[in-house]
Amino acid sequence: MITLLIISLFLIFSTLFKHKIEQAETQHAYKFINGMRGLAAIFVVVNHAPFMLANMGIKNEVFSSWGWIYANLGSFGVQIFFCITGFLFFDKIMKSPAIKWEHFFESRVRRVAPLYYFASLIVFLIACFFSSTDIFNKDTLMTAAGLLTFSFLDNPSKIGDIALTPLNSVTWTLIHEWRFYAVLPLVALTYKSRYNKLVLLIAMLLAAIDLGTSAIVCWAYFLTGIIAAILHKNAHYKRPPAWLLSIIALCIFLLTSGITESQGYGYVRFLLTSAFFLCITIANPKILHAQCLNRLSDISYSIYLMHLPVLYLTFKAAALYFDLSHISRLTFWSINLAAIPLITFVSVLTYVHIEKRFMSQKKPAPSVPSATKAEYGV
C-alpha cells in the first residue's frame, strides 16, 4: 500500500512539472524499458525511506519491526537497472555496424558524471555543515578522493562525525556501470566472432558459479539484459501470450518486493529477477508505455542520486519538532510522503539544468551507441 502511494505521488508531482520535462529522448526509445526505469527508481526510494532513521544513527522500535521488508524492493530496483543497461547497450551493439569507442566513452562521461559530481558536492557540503567535530583531517581528504573517483578509491565515507551512508549510499552501483562500459568493446568484438554462442555459454556458466559462491553478484544482471536483447531482436519464435507473461512478471514482483521474506541477492533472486525482466521484454505490456511513467523515466537518474540528500534534510527538519527515536509509524511515513514533492522538484531542476544541458551538447557521429537515458544501477 505504501509503495503504491509513493509511486502515485511521484507520478502526480512529476506530471505537474511536465512542461519542464521534454519527451524528445524517450519518444523513439523502448517504452516498456522507460516504464521499468521510472518504477525502478521509485523502488529504490521506497527502500531507503524506512532505513533513513537507522542510517542517521537513530534507533526506532517501530522501524525495527517492519522496516526490513522494503530492502528487497530496493535491491529489485537495482537489479532491474543493471538488466536495462545490458539490454540497451547490447541492443545498440547489434544494430551498429561500427562504433567509435572514444565517442562512446565521452558520451558516457557526459551523461553520468555531471550530475554525480553535483550530487557529491551537495552531500559533501551537507556533511560538513552537520558535523560536530573537526572536518579538516585525513578521513575527509580520503573521502573527497573517493567521491572524485566514483568510490573506486577505498575511503572511510565519512566527514567529521557524519557518515555519508544516509546521503549517497546509492552510488556504489555506478562502479559496476563503469566496469560494464569498460568491457563493452570486448563484448562487441565477441558478438562479431563466430564463437559468440560459445562465449555466451561460458559467461552463463561463470555467472552460475559466481552466484553460487558470492553474496552479491551484479555483473550477471548485465548478462540477463544481453540475453533479453537477443530474444527481443529475434522475435520470429513463437511467443507465449502477453497476458500470461505479464501475470508471471507480476507474481515475481510481489514475491520479491517484500511480501515474503527472501534474500535480496543470490542465485534465487537472480533467477526471479531475470525471469521478470525476460517476461516484460517479451510481453511488452502496454501499461509501461504510459506517458506518466515515461516522464518519470526522464528524471529517474536525478531521483536516484538526489532523493537521499532531500530525505536526510527533511528528517533533520522534522527533528526540530519530533523526537525521531519515538515517532509513530504514521508520523514517520507522513514525513517521508512530505519529502516526495521536494524530491520531484529537485529532480526536475537537476534534470533540466544539469542532465539536459550536458546531453544537449553536440554529439559526434551516429556511430555512438547513444542509449536513451542514463543506465545506472541504484
Secondary structure as GFF3:
##gff-version 3
##sequence-region A 1 378
A	DSSP	alpha_helix	2	16	.	.	.	ID=ss1
A	DSSP	alpha_helix	31	55	.	.	.	ID=ss2
A	DSSP	alpha_helix	61	66	.	.	.	ID=ss3
A	DSSP	three_ten_helix	67	69	.	.	.	ID=ss4
A	DSSP	alpha_helix	70	95	.	.	.	ID=ss5
A	DSSP	alpha_helix	101	130	.	.	.	ID=ss6
A	DSSP	alpha_helix	138	148	.	.	.	ID=ss7
A	DSSP	beta_strand	158	159	.	.	.	ID=ss8
A	DSSP	beta_strand	162	163	.	.	.	ID=ss9
A	DSSP	alpha_helix	165	168	.	.	.	ID=ss10
A	DSSP	three_ten_helix	169	171	.	.	.	ID=ss11
A	DSSP	alpha_helix	172	191	.	.	.	ID=ss12
A	DSSP	alpha_helix	196	213	.	.	.	ID=ss13
A	DSSP	alpha_helix	219	233	.	.	.	ID=ss14
A	DSSP	alpha_helix	242	256	.	.	.	ID=ss15
A	DSSP	alpha_helix	267	283	.	.	.	ID=ss16
A	DSSP	three_ten_helix	286	289	.	.	.	ID=ss17
A	DSSP	alpha_helix	291	298	.	.	.	ID=ss18
A	DSSP	alpha_helix	300	318	.	.	.	ID=ss19
A	DSSP	three_ten_helix	324	326	.	.	.	ID=ss20
A	DSSP	alpha_helix	329	350	.	.	.	ID=ss21
A	DSSP	pi_helix	351	355	.	.	.	ID=ss22
A	DSSP	alpha_helix	356	359	.	.	.	ID=ss23
###
